[in-house]
Amino acid sequence: MGRFLLRRLINMIPLLIGITILSFLVMSLVPGDFFSSLKMNPQISPLVIKQMEREFGLDQPLMVRYFKWLWSVLHLDLGYSLAYHVSVTSLIGSRALNTVILSASAMLFSWVLAIPIGIAVAVNQNSIWDRILSFLAFFGMSLPNFFLAFLMMYFALKTGWFPIGGTYSVDYATLDFWSKIADRINHLILPVFVLGVAGMAGLMRLMRSQILEIKNSEFVRTARAKGLSERVVIYKHVLRNALNPFVTMAGYSLGDLLGGAALVEAVMNLQGLGLLLLDAVRSLDIYLVMGSVLMGTVLLLIGNLLADLALVAVDPRVDFSSMASQ
């Protein structure tokens, strides 16, 4: 296990460097920079803009700027946000908790509902409930998140049951501890539902297909031949093997913390990492973009590593030697 972890960590280094170099090059190809809008303001002297460009190193060659940024990253400094006038590390840290809570809640919501529903429709294949729930799953998978977010905000506006967007209420700072938790939960219900619907639909279809594929396998027929009840066969033998793809998906979902919730955060005005990245790209805040891309990449790589470790734990057919050879 130690050798496997060391090899994976070493392999992450060139991948991180390659992705950050590519991101830096892509940002440099975009016409203009953060100071382009300031240059069109006649009240700001060109000398002032030149001084600011020199201060933030934007007057230097591209690769010089990249290696200076990379040296700062090695010292746990992601740079300085030109738009927000704070360090990128503190800015991402202040938004990360909101996105983590939102994404984790949506994942829990979709998994808790999708897995038992997928098992139920697979066991009752071709029944009326199988057809109805399969239709709803396809409908949920085809419905864009941003459109569903607009529908939920319209629903909140018409009913008044939920807040219309935002992460917390305007009087949040004056609330006591438990009232703050209740306020956060109230603001999370609709975004979690929006993010969870598409995920739940896809997971339900995957669980159904996995159960149908495995329940006719030879080892399942052997278990039935031994006189085991159908319930024991499904939940002890079939389900355990059907969960393997879900272990991998759970690890990869860490990389979706930045991108998966971005549109929902933008539509519903949630102060998370996704909305922060969109603002950074629009304003050409290069160091904030690079910090966000780096965090997303690290989360994806860590998620992939955790998924492999979990797969070894739940599947006796997989070991670290087979993982290392891949």
C-alpha positions as CSV (number, residue, x, y, z in Angstrom):
1,M,0.0,0.0,0.0
2,G,2.8,2.4,0.9
3,R,4.5,1.8,-2.5
4,F,1.2,2.3,-4.3
5,L,0.5,5.6,-2.5
6,L,4.0,6.9,-3.2
7,R,3.8,6.0,-6.9
8,R,0.5,7.7,-7.3
9,L,1.6,10.9,-5.5
10,I,4.7,11.1,-7.6
11,N,2.6,10.7,-10.8
12,M,0.5,13.6,-9.7
13,I,3.3,16.1,-10.0
14,P,3.8,16.1,-13.8
15,L,0.1,16.0,-14.3
16,L,-0.5,19.1,-12.1
17,I,2.4,20.9,-13.8
18,G,1.0,20.1,-17.2
19,I,-2.5,21.2,-16.4
20,T,-1.4,24.5,-14.8
21,I,0.8,25.3,-17.8
22,L,-2.0,24.6,-20.2
23,S,-4.4,26.8,-18.1
24,F,-1.9,29.6,-18.0
25,L,-1.4,29.4,-21.8
26,V,-5.2,29.4,-22.4
27,M,-5.7,32.5,-20.2
28,S,-2.9,34.3,-22.1
29,L,-4.7,33.6,-25.4
30,V,-7.8,35.5,-24.2
31,P,-7.8,39.0,-25.7
32,G,-7.0,41.7,-23.1
33,D,-6.4,41.2,-19.4
34,F,-7.7,42.4,-16.1
35,F,-6.5,46.0,-16.7
36,S,-8.1,46.3,-20.2
37,S,-11.3,47.9,-18.8
38,L,-9.2,50.3,-16.7
39,K,-7.2,51.4,-19.7
40,M,-10.5,52.7,-21.2
41,N,-11.2,54.9,-18.2
42,P,-9.9,58.4,-18.9
43,Q,-9.7,59.2,-15.2
44,I,-7.0,56.6,-14.6
45,S,-3.5,57.6,-15.8
46,P,-1.6,55.1,-18.0
47,L,1.3,55.5,-15.6
48,V,-0.8,54.2,-12.8
49,I,-1.8,51.2,-14.9
50,K,1.8,50.6,-15.8
51,Q,2.7,50.7,-12.2
52,M,0.0,48.2,-11.2
53,E,1.0,45.8,-14.0
54,R,4.6,46.0,-12.8
55,E,3.4,45.4,-9.2
56,F,1.5,42.3,-10.1
57,G,4.1,41.0,-12.6
58,L,1.9,41.3,-15.7
59,D,4.5,43.2,-17.6
60,Q,6.8,40.1,-17.6
61,P,7.0,37.3,-20.2
62,L,4.4,34.5,-19.8
63,M,6.7,31.7,-18.6
64,V,8.5,34.0,-16.1
65,R,5.1,34.8,-14.6
66,Y,4.1,31.1,-14.5
67,F,7.3,30.0,-12.8
68,K,7.0,32.8,-10.2
69,W,3.4,31.7,-9.6
70,L,4.5,28.1,-9.3
71,W,7.2,29.0,-6.8
72,S,4.6,30.8,-4.7
73,V,2.4,27.7,-4.8
74,L,5.2,25.6,-3.5
75,H,5.2,28.0,-0.5
76,L,1.4,27.6,-0.1
77,D,0.7,31.0,-1.6
78,L,-1.8,30.9,-4.6
79,G,-1.2,34.6,-5.4
80,Y,-3.3,37.7,-5.2
81,S,-6.8,38.3,-6.6
82,L,-6.8,41.4,-8.7
83,A,-10.6,41.7,-8.6
84,Y,-11.2,41.1,-4.9
85,H,-8.0,42.6,-3.6
86,V,-7.3,39.7,-1.2
87,S,-5.1,36.6,-1.3
88,V,-6.4,33.8,-3.5
89,T,-5.8,31.3,-0.7
90,S,-8.1,33.2,1.8
91,L,-10.7,33.9,-0.8
92,I,-11.0,30.2,-1.9
93,G,-11.0,29.1,1.7
94,S,-13.9,31.4,2.6
95,R,-16.0,30.0,-0.3
96,A,-14.9,26.4,-0.1
97,L,-17.1,25.4,2.8
98,N,-20.3,26.6,1.1
99,T,-19.6,24.5,-2.0
100,V,-18.5,21.4,0.0
101,I,-21.7,21.5,2.1
102,L,-23.9,22.0,-1.0
103,S,-22.2,19.3,-3.1
104,A,-22.0,16.8,-0.2
105,S,-25.7,17.3,0.7
106,A,-26.7,16.9,-3.0
107,M,-24.6,13.7,-3.2
108,L,-26.2,12.3,0.0
109,F,-29.7,13.2,-1.2
110,S,-29.2,11.5,-4.6
111,W,-27.5,8.4,-3.3
112,V,-29.9,7.8,-0.4
113,L,-32.9,7.8,-2.9
114,A,-31.3,6.4,-6.0
115,I,-29.8,3.2,-4.7
116,P,-32.9,1.7,-3.1
117,I,-35.1,2.9,-6.0
118,G,-32.7,1.3,-8.5
119,I,-32.7,-1.9,-6.6
120,A,-36.6,-1.9,-6.4
121,V,-37.1,-1.3,-10.1
122,A,-34.5,-3.9,-11.0
123,V,-36.1,-6.6,-8.8
124,N,-39.5,-5.7,-10.3
125,Q,-38.3,-5.5,-13.9
126,N,-40.9,-4.5,-16.5
127,S,-43.5,-3.7,-13.9
128,I,-45.6,-0.5,-14.1
129,W,-43.4,1.0,-11.4
130,D,-40.2,0.1,-13.4
131,R,-41.6,1.9,-16.4
132,I,-42.8,5.0,-14.6
133,L,-39.6,5.5,-12.6
134,S,-37.4,4.8,-15.6
135,F,-39.3,7.5,-17.5
136,L,-38.9,9.9,-14.7
137,A,-35.2,9.1,-14.5
138,F,-34.7,9.8,-18.2
139,F,-36.7,13.0,-17.8
140,G,-34.5,14.0,-14.8
141,M,-31.3,13.3,-16.7
142,S,-32.4,15.4,-19.7
143,L,-33.5,18.4,-17.6
144,P,-30.7,21.0,-17.4
145,N,-29.7,22.0,-13.9
146,F,-29.9,25.7,-14.6
147,F,-33.5,25.4,-16.0
148,L,-34.6,23.4,-13.0
149,A,-33.0,26.1,-10.8
150,F,-35.1,28.8,-12.5
151,L,-38.2,26.7,-12.0
152,M,-37.4,26.2,-8.3
153,M,-36.8,29.9,-7.8
154,Y,-40.2,30.6,-9.5
155,F,-41.7,28.1,-7.1
156,A,-40.2,29.8,-4.1
157,L,-41.4,33.2,-5.4
158,K,-45.0,32.0,-5.8
159,T,-45.3,30.0,-2.6
160,G,-43.0,31.9,-0.2
161,W,-42.0,28.6,1.4
162,F,-38.3,29.0,0.6
163,P,-35.9,31.9,0.2
164,I,-35.3,33.1,-3.4
165,G,-31.6,32.4,-3.8
166,G,-28.7,33.4,-1.6
167,T,-26.6,31.4,0.9
168,Y,-28.1,32.9,4.1
169,S,-30.5,35.7,5.2
170,V,-29.5,39.3,5.6
171,D,-29.9,39.1,9.4
172,Y,-27.8,36.0,9.6
173,A,-25.1,37.6,11.8
174,T,-27.7,38.5,14.5
175,L,-29.1,35.0,14.8
176,D,-28.1,32.5,17.5
177,F,-26.2,29.3,16.7
178,W,-29.2,27.0,16.1
179,S,-31.1,29.7,14.2
180,K,-28.0,30.1,11.9
181,I,-28.0,26.3,11.2
182,A,-31.8,26.4,10.5
183,D,-31.3,29.4,8.2
184,R,-28.5,27.6,6.3
185,I,-30.6,24.5,5.9
186,N,-33.6,26.5,4.6
187,H,-31.4,28.1,1.9
188,L,-29.9,24.7,1.0
189,I,-33.1,22.8,0.3
190,L,-33.8,24.0,-3.2
191,P,-30.2,24.0,-4.5
192,V,-29.7,20.5,-3.1
193,F,-32.9,19.3,-4.8
194,V,-31.8,20.9,-8.1
195,L,-28.3,19.3,-8.0
196,G,-29.6,16.0,-6.6
197,V,-32.3,15.3,-9.2
198,A,-30.0,14.8,-12.2
199,G,-27.5,12.8,-10.1
200,M,-30.3,10.7,-8.6
201,A,-31.7,9.9,-12.1
202,G,-28.3,8.7,-13.4
203,L,-27.5,6.7,-10.3
204,M,-30.9,5.0,-10.4
205,R,-30.4,3.9,-14.0
206,L,-26.9,2.7,-13.3
207,M,-28.0,0.7,-10.2
208,R,-30.9,-0.9,-12.2
209,S,-28.6,-1.9,-15.1
210,Q,-25.9,-3.3,-12.6
211,I,-28.5,-5.4,-10.7
212,L,-30.0,-6.8,-13.9
213,E,-26.6,-7.7,-15.3
214,I,-25.3,-9.4,-12.1
215,K,-28.4,-11.2,-10.9
216,N,-28.2,-13.6,-13.9
217,S,-24.5,-14.4,-13.3
218,E,-23.3,-17.9,-12.6
219,F,-22.4,-17.2,-9.0
220,V,-25.9,-15.8,-8.3
221,R,-27.5,-18.9,-9.8
222,T,-25.2,-21.0,-7.6
223,A,-26.4,-19.0,-4.5
224,R,-30.0,-19.6,-5.5
225,A,-29.3,-23.4,-6.0
226,K,-28.0,-23.5,-2.4
227,G,-31.5,-22.6,-1.3
228,L,-30.8,-19.0,-0.3
229,S,-33.8,-16.7,-0.4
230,E,-34.1,-14.1,-3.1
231,R,-33.7,-11.3,-0.6
232,V,-30.4,-12.7,0.7
233,V,-29.2,-13.3,-2.9
234,I,-30.0,-9.7,-3.9
235,Y,-28.7,-7.8,-0.8
236,K,-25.8,-10.0,0.1
237,H,-24.4,-11.2,-3.2
238,V,-25.7,-9.0,-6.1
239,L,-25.7,-5.7,-4.3
240,R,-22.1,-6.0,-3.1
241,N,-20.8,-6.5,-6.6
242,A,-23.1,-3.9,-8.1
243,L,-21.7,-1.2,-5.8
244,N,-18.2,-1.3,-7.3
245,P,-18.9,1.4,-10.0
246,F,-20.4,3.6,-7.4
247,V,-17.2,3.5,-5.3
248,T,-15.3,4.9,-8.3
249,M,-18.0,7.5,-9.0
250,A,-17.9,8.7,-5.4
251,G,-14.2,9.4,-5.7
252,Y,-14.5,11.3,-9.0
253,S,-17.3,13.4,-7.5
254,L,-14.8,15.3,-5.4
255,G,-13.6,16.9,-8.6
256,D,-17.1,18.2,-9.3
257,L,-17.0,20.5,-6.3
258,L,-15.9,23.4,-8.5
259,G,-17.6,22.7,-11.8
260,G,-20.8,20.7,-10.9
261,A,-22.4,23.4,-8.8
262,A,-21.2,26.4,-10.8
263,L,-24.4,27.0,-12.9
264,V,-26.7,26.4,-9.9
265,E,-24.6,28.8,-7.8
266,A,-24.7,31.4,-10.5
267,V,-28.5,31.2,-11.0
268,M,-29.4,31.0,-7.3
269,N,-26.7,33.5,-6.2
270,L,-24.9,31.0,-3.9
271,Q,-21.5,32.2,-2.6
272,G,-19.4,29.1,-3.5
273,L,-16.4,28.2,-5.5
274,G,-18.3,27.7,-8.8
275,L,-19.6,31.2,-8.8
276,L,-16.2,32.5,-7.7
277,L,-14.6,30.8,-10.7
278,L,-17.1,32.2,-13.2
279,D,-16.5,35.7,-11.8
280,A,-12.7,35.2,-12.1
281,V,-13.0,34.1,-15.7
282,R,-15.2,37.0,-16.6
283,S,-12.9,39.5,-15.0
284,L,-9.7,37.8,-16.3
285,D,-8.4,37.5,-12.8
286,I,-5.7,35.1,-13.8
287,Y,-4.3,34.2,-10.4
288,L,-7.8,33.5,-9.0
289,V,-8.5,31.3,-12.1
290,M,-5.3,29.4,-11.6
291,G,-5.9,28.9,-7.9
292,S,-9.4,27.5,-8.7
293,V,-8.1,25.2,-11.5
294,L,-5.4,23.9,-9.2
295,M,-7.8,23.2,-6.4
296,G,-10.2,21.4,-8.8
297,T,-7.4,19.3,-10.2
298,V,-6.1,18.3,-6.8
299,L,-9.6,17.4,-5.7
300,L,-10.1,15.2,-8.7
301,L,-6.7,13.4,-8.2
302,I,-7.4,12.9,-4.5
303,G,-10.9,11.6,-5.3
304,N,-9.5,9.2,-7.8
305,L,-6.9,7.9,-5.3
306,L,-9.5,7.5,-2.5
307,A,-11.8,5.7,-5.0
308,D,-9.0,3.2,-5.8
309,L,-8.4,2.6,-2.1
310,A,-12.1,2.1,-1.4
311,L,-12.4,-0.3,-4.3
312,V,-9.6,-2.5,-2.9
313,A,-11.4,-2.4,0.5
314,V,-14.8,-3.5,-0.9
315,D,-13.7,-5.9,-3.7
316,P,-11.5,-8.8,-2.8
317,R,-10.7,-9.4,-6.4
318,V,-8.7,-6.1,-6.6
319,D,-5.4,-5.6,-4.8
320,F,-2.7,-2.9,-4.8
321,S,-0.4,-4.9,-7.2
322,S,-3.1,-4.9,-9.9
323,M,-3.7,-1.2,-9.3
324,A,0.0,-0.4,-9.6
325,S,0.3,-2.2,-12.9
326,Q,-2.4,-0.1,-14.5
